[in-house]
C-alpha cells in the first residue's frame, strides 16, 4: 500500500490533494461495508499503537497536560465512537423502505444512503485528537474521502496524527493539511461535498461565507456560552463536584464547559465554598499541581487576564478559588469566580474558554430561564435539580445543542448521541447514526412496475375519470 509522505501547506498543494481525492471518489463512488469496516478497524489499531506518542505530544503542545486527562477526554471517547460505528455500520447503510402513493402502485420506494464524496474537516487546537479524528470516523463510515486541516497550534500532536492516518488509511482515503489562518481560508474555499468546522463563532462566519461560494453543505460546531443552572432543589455538594469536573478539565478549554452559573441568591455562598473544596481536592497545590492543565499559549493566557482586568476595573469582585498556589504560573491561570458581572463585559459576551467562572443569582427560577432564553442559543445547557418539572421546562422552553441533567461534559462521550449546536452555537450534528446521515446523501429511489394508473388521468381533461378525481381527490 502506498502511503502519504507529505503534508500539504500551500495553495497549489491543497488543490492538487483535493482533486486527487475527487478522482478517487469517481473511481469508487460507493465503497462497500467491508471496505469501510476495514478503515475503521485500521484506525482503531493505529490509534492504540500510537497512544504513548499521542499523550507525549499533547503534553508538549499544551506545556502541561496530564496523560491521564488526555486519555480520558480524547482517546476514550474516540475509541468508543469507532467501536460504535463498526458495530452499527451495516444497519446504518441499509436502505430504508418507504410507502408509495396509491396512485403510483404497483411500485416500491426506498431511501438510499450514498457517500457525499470528499469531506473537509477543519479541527481546533483544544481537543486536537478527538475533534479531528472524531469527524473522520463519521465521514469514513459514510464512505467518503476526507481532507483534514489540523490546527497550527499543535505541531507535535499533528505529527503523530499524520502517522496514525498514514498507517491506518494510506493514500486512498485521507489527505492531511497544516498551516495558518490563510491556509485554513483557502481550504474552506475548496468545492467540498461537505465541510465540517469546529471553532469560534467569529471564524464560523468566515467559513460559512467561503462555503457558500460553492454551495457547500456545512456543519458548524461553534460553542458559545453554555449556562449551568442550579435549581433551588439541587444537591449543592454534588453540583460542585460535577461543575469542577466540567470546568477544570483541560483548564476550561472546552467548547461545552460550563461558561457561567446561575443559582438562587441563598445558594451562592455555600456553592462557592463547595467548589473551592473540590478544587483543593483536585489540585492541592493550586496551579502548581502537575494535574492542572496549562493554557495552550500566551495569547490565550493574555486574553483571559484581559477579561479579569476589565471586570475588576468595572468593580466586579473576582475571587481566586485556588489560593494554595500563585494566581498564575507557567502558562496556568487559577480558576476565578466573578461575582455578578454586567452583561456588557467581554467575559459575558465572549465564550470564555478558560478557568473563569461568572456567577449570577436569581430570586425565582423563571428569571433564570428567561435570561437564558433571551441570549444566543448555547451548545450545551446544564441543569442541576431534583424536580422533574424543572427538567421539563428546560426541555420544552430552552433551545440548546444538548441538555444535561445533574452532570457536565459527559454528553460528548456518548457514542449513541448526536453532537451539534443550534443557532449561534452551530448547525448540524455528527456522532452516532446522525453523523452517518450528516455525511451521506439520502437519495430517494422509486421503482415502478406494472400498469401505469396515472395514464388514465391524461388529457383531454373533463372526462368522467377527471370528474371523479375532483370529487374524491382526498382519497388518493
N, C-alpha and C positions, 0 to 999 in steps of 0.2 A: 504493500500500500504506500503510495506517495504521501508525503506529509507536508504540512505548512512549515516553512522555514523562515518566513519573514513577517514583519509587522508593517501594515500599511499606514502611512502617515503623511501622504501628500495627496493633492487633488487628483493627479493622474493615476496614482496607485489605487485610490479609493474607487474611482470609476472603473478601472480595469478589474478590480476584485468583484465589484458588483455585477458587471456584465458576464464575468466568468461564471458566477453562481447562477445568473439568469439563464445562461446556455445550458447549465446542468439541469435546471428545472425543466427546460423544454425537452431534454433528453429523457428524463424520468419524472413526468408530472405527478405521478401518483405512487410514491413508494409503498411497498407492501407493509403489512403489520409486522412481519418478521424483520424487515429492514429497520423499522422504527424501534422495535423492541431491542434489536442488536445495538443501535446507537445509544439508547438509554442505559443498557447494561454496561456498555463500554465506558460511558460517562461515569457511572456509579463506581466501577473498578478504578478508573483513573483518579477520581476524587479521593478514594480511600488510599490509593498508593501515594498520593501527594499530601496527605493530611499534615504531617510534620512540617513539610516545606511551606504549606499554606499558613499554618499557625505562626511559624517563624517570620514569614513575610509580612503578615498582618501586624505583628509586634513591631517590626522595623518601620512600617509605614505610619503607624499611629504614635510611635515613640514609646508608648506603654499600653499594652492591651493583653491581659492575661490569656494564656492559651485556653484555659477552661471556659472563659467568657466567649472567645471567638468560636470555639467548638459548639457551644450552646446556642449562640444566636445566628450562626452562619451555616455550619456543617450539618447539624442535626436536622433542622427543618428542610434543608436542601435534599438530604438523603431520603427523608420521609416523602418529599414531593416526587422524587424519582421513582421510588418504590410504588407509590400510589398510582402514578401514570402507567408504569409497567403492568400493574395488576388490572387496571381498568381499560387499557387502551383498546382492546378488541371490542369491548362493549361500546365504547365511545365512537369507534369507527363505523359501527353497524348502521346502515341507513334506517331512518325512522319511517314507518308506514303512515300514510295519511289517507283520509277519506276523500272521495271524489263526489262531485255534484251528480245528482240523479240524472241530469240531462246528458252527462258525459258517458254514462255506463253503456256497455261494459268497458272498464278501464281500471288502471291501478295508478297509484301515486306514492311517491316517497320523497324524502329529503336526503340528499347525498352529500357527505361532508368531504369537501375537496380541499387539498392544501392551497393556501393563497399564493405561494411562490417563494419570494425572497423577503424575509422579515428582518427589519432593522431593530436593534436593541441598543439604546443609549443608557448606560448604567452610571450610578453616582459613586461617591467615594465612601459613604458612611457604612455601607454593608457591601463591599466590593465583590464578594464571592456570591452571596445569596441573591443580590439584585442584578447580577449578570448571568449567572448560570440558572437561576430560577426561571426567568422568561425563556431561556434556551430550552429547558425541559418541555414547556408547553408548546413551543414552536416546533421542536423535533417530533413530539408526539403527534402533532397535526400534519407532519410530513413535509415541512418546509426546509429550505436552506436559510442560513442565518448569518447576518453581519453584525458583529458586536463592537460598539465603540466604548472602550473602557476609560475610566477616569484617569486623567493625568496625575492626580494627587496620590495615586497608589502604585508607583512603578514596580516595587518589589512584588506585590501581590499580582500585578499584571503579568510578570514574567512566569509565575507559576501557573496562572490561569491559561496562558498561552501553551505551556507544556501539557496541561491537562487536556485542552481541546485537541492539540496535536496528537497525543497518544490515543485519545478516545475516538476521534472522528475523522482524522485525516483531512484531505483537501476537498472532499466531495460534499461536505455539509456546512462548514463554517469558515468565515474569514474574520480575523481579529484586527481591529483598528485602534490605534492610540494617537494621542495628540491633544492640543489645547482647544480653546473655545472656537477658534477659526476652523479647525478640522471638524469639530462637532457640528458647526453650522453647515459646512459643506456636506457632511454625512447626511444631515436631515433634509437636504435638498435632492437627494437621490430618489428616483421613482420607485420606492419600495412598494411591495404589495400589502405591507402593513408595517407600522412603525410604533414601537413602544418606548416611551421616555419616562424615566424616573428622575425627579429632581425638583427644583424650586418652581413656584408658580410663575415668577418673572421670566425664567428661561422657558417655561412651558408655553408662554405666549409666542415666543420666537419660534419654537419648534413647530407649533401648530400652524403658524403663518407659512413656514417653509414647506410643511407637508401639503398645505393647500395648493401650492404651485403645481403639484402633480395629482391632486385629488387623492392623496394617500390616506387610507383609513388609519386612525391613530388611537392608541391607548396612552393616556396620561396618568401617571401616579405622582401627585404633587404635594401631598401632606397637608399643610395648613395648621390651624390652631385647634388641636384636639382637647376638648374640655374634660375634666374629671369632676363629676357632680356627686357630692356627698349628701345623701338624703338624711333627714332627721333620724330615721330608724337605723342608720348604718352602724356597724361594729367598727368603732374608730381605730382600735388597735389593728384589726385585720386590714382596714383601709390603708393604714400607714405602711404595713408590710408590703401590700401589693403595689402601692404608689411608689415606694422606694425602689422596688424591683423594676418597675417600668420607667422610672425617671433616671435612676443612677446607672442602669445598664448602658454600656457604651457611652457613659458620661452624658446621657441625654441626646446623643446624636442619632436619633431615631425618628423617622417620619411619623410614627404613630405613638411617640412618647406623650404622656400627659403634658399638655402645654400650659394649662392653668387650672387651678382648683376653684370650685365654688362650693362653699359649705355654709351651714347655718351659723349665725354670729356666735351662738353659745357653744358651738363645737370647735371653733377655730383654735383656741389656745391649747386645748387637750390634743387635738390632731397634730399640731406643730410639735408638741412635746414627744408624741409617739414617733413622729417622723425622725426627730433628732435621735431618739433612742435606737431606732432601726439603722440609721446611718452609722452610728457609733459601733453597732454590732457588725455591720458590713465592713466598715473601714475604720478600725480602731486608731489608726494614725492619721486620720483625715486624708488629705490629698497626697500625703507621703506613703499611704498604703499601696503596696505593689499591685493590688487587685483593682485599684481605681484607674480607669482608662484616661489616657491623655486626649486632649482635643487634637484634631487632625493636623493643624498647623497654626502658626502665629496669627494668620489672618482671621481664623475662626475665633481664637482667643481674644484678639483685639475687638472683634465685633461684639462679643458677649460683654467684655468690660465696658464697651461704649454704651450698651444698654443699661448697665449698672450705673455708670456715671450720669447718664441722662435722667434716670429715675431718681437718683439721690439729689441731683440739682433741682428736681421738681418737688422735693420734700418727701419723697417716698422712703419709708423705713425699709432697709434691705438687711436682713439678718443672715450671717454665715451660720449654717446649721452643722458645720463640720469644724468646730473650733479646736479639735485635738491637734491640728497642724496649721500651717500657714494658709492664708486665703488663696494663694496661688503658688505653684511650684512646677518647674519643668514641663510647661505646657498643660498643666492641670489647673482647674478652677473649682473651688469648693462650691457645693450646692447651696444656693441662697434662696431664701423666701422673700418675696417682695410684697409688702402689705398694701392692698387696695390701690394699685397703680391706676392712673387715669387711662381711659381708652385711647387718648391721642398720643400716648408714649409709644416709642418704637417697640418696646417689649410686649405691648398689647396689639400691635399692628402686624408684626412680622412673626413667622414661625421661628421659635427661639432656637431650637437645635443645639441645646446645651444645658448645663446644670443651673438654670434659673427657673424659679417656680413662683409666678404671681399667685396670690390667693385673694379671692373676692368673697364677700359674705352676702347672705340674703336673709330676709325675715320669713318669707314664705317660699316654698319650693317653686310655686308658679312664677315668681320673679326670676328665678334662675333659668327655668325653661324658656321664658320669654326672652331673656338676654341671649341665650344660645340660638334661639330661632332667628333673631334679628341679625345675626352675624354670618359671614360666609360659611358654607357647609363644610364641616371638617371631615378628614379622612377616618377618624375614629372618635367615638364618644364612650366615656367610661362612667358607669353609674354604680354607686355603692348604696345598697338598700336591702331591707328585709321585707319590703312591701311589694306585692305583685302589681298593685295599682301604679306605683312609680315606674316599674318596668313597662307596663302597658302604655303609659303616657309618653314615654320616650320612644317606644317602638312606633307609635302612631303619629307623633307630632314633631319629632326631630329627624330631619334628613341628614344622614351621615353615611360615610362609606361602610362602617361597621358599628355595631353597638355591643359592648362587652359589659356584662353584669358581674360585679364583685371580683374583677381581676383586671390586669393590664397586659398589653402586648401579646398575650398568648394566642390571639386570633390569627396572627401572621403565620404561626407554626402549625395550623390546622390544614392538613393536606386536602381535605374534602370540602373546604370552604373557599369561595371566591375571594379575591383581594382586589379592591379598587375603590376609587373615590367618587365623589359626586359634586357637580358644580365647581367651585374654586379649588377643591381638593383633587380634581381629576375627572376622568371619564373612562368608561370601560373597565374590565376586570380580567385578571388571569389567576392562575392556580386552579386545580381541580378540573372538573368537566367544563366549567365556564371558560377556563383558559384554553382548553382544546377548541372550543367553539369560537373564541376570540381569534385564533389563528387559522380557522377554517372558513371556507365559503360554504354556506348552506344552500346548495343548489337544488331547486325543485325539479323533479322529473315526473312527467306524466306520460304513461304508455297507453295508447288507445288501441283496442282490439274490437273486432266485430262490427256490427252495423252502426251507422252514424245517425243517431236520433235527431241531432240538430239539423240535419239536412231537410227534415220535414218543415223547418221554420224558414226556409229560404224564400226570397221574393218570387213572385209578386205577393205583397202583403195584402191583408184584407180577406184572406181565405178563412174558412171555418176554424182551422187549426190556430190561426192567429187570434181569432176572437175568443177561443177557449183559453189561450195563454193569458190574454188580457184579463179574463175573469178569474182565473185560478193561478196566477203567476206566483203567489206567495207559497204555493205548494212545491214549486220547483227548487 
